[in-house]
Amino acid sequence: MHEIAYHAPETLAEAMRLLAESGGAAQPLAGGTDLVLQLERGADPARVAVDLKRIPELQGTRSHGGGWRFGALVRMAELERDAALRAACPALVAAAGFVGGPPIRNRATLAGNICNASPAADTSPALLALGATVDCAGPGGTRTLPLGDFWQGPGQTVLTPGELVTGISLPAPPGRSGNAFARLTRSAMDIALINAAAQVTLDERGHFSDARLALGACGPTVFLVAGLTEALAGHPWNEETRAAAMGMARDAARPIDDVRASADYRRDMAGVLAARCLAQAIGHATGEPAAGKRDRP
């Protein structure tokens, strides 16, 4: 275990000053689950830790006009316990429930999960499908950007030296909208072989007016399947649209072979999870369970 200097600022301004003065040697500390793991494995990710947990403006979940804002210190366990969030965003609550075990979820933060920039992170597809934006603050001021623009590659984000995430926001969905999350893995505590989340909006006939599908562990970053709304808009959920969505997901996937699964398996399962998430999201939008036989790998 490496020795690191520890600071616990009580204001956002003080935290940004410490990060900026470190010359890139400091790392923000929220839940700390990833940082501790890196240190245990012999990595040297930081010589200075700036603990953010005493900063009030980074705390709490707020609902506003049907949308949501999560402070950078909101933990996975808090998301799991929020009944209103579960009703509105079951995809995000389900994804949060897959992050490690209960002790980890009592420490791990939503912002830390996206800042880790893992292509297999479970909350990332849910947030991306739900249209999340990321609030950042640093020496150059504040900025808000779409979550899809936040990642640059595995373990890489657009954060500049001294900059940190202060919160994550979800817009209010239109009426007749629903969302869902699904994943495949070797065991409950393993990282996802592949994961996916969908957000759909239906018109008055129950046909698609908007559809977003995010895939994880299928490329260097979590991403949205392009062109899905254009392909499905104006159509009902049936065997034809199901097959089209599955094919688009498989075509969009660019997975790798590794010790957990082959690229071919992940590509096929991208289609399976696409159909599963879209059917469940429709069920959430209509208040009815997804009809039909459940897809299985």
Buried (B, 14 or more C-beta within 10 A) or exposed (E): EEEBEEBBBEEBEBBBBBBBEBEEEBBBBBBBBBBEEBBEEEEEEBBBBBBBBBBEEBBEBEBEEEBBBBBBBBBBBBBBEBEEBBEBBBBBBBBBBBBBEEEBBBBBBBBBBBBBBBBBBBBBBBBBBBBBBBBBBBEEEEEEEEBBEBBEEEEEBBBEEBBBBBBBBBEBBEEBBBBBBBBBBEEEEEBBBBBBBBBBBBEEEEBBBBBBBBBBBBBBBBBBBEEBBEBBBEEEBEEEBBEBBBEBBBBBBBBBEEEBBEBEBBBBBBBBBBBBBBBBBBBBBBEEEBEEEEBEE
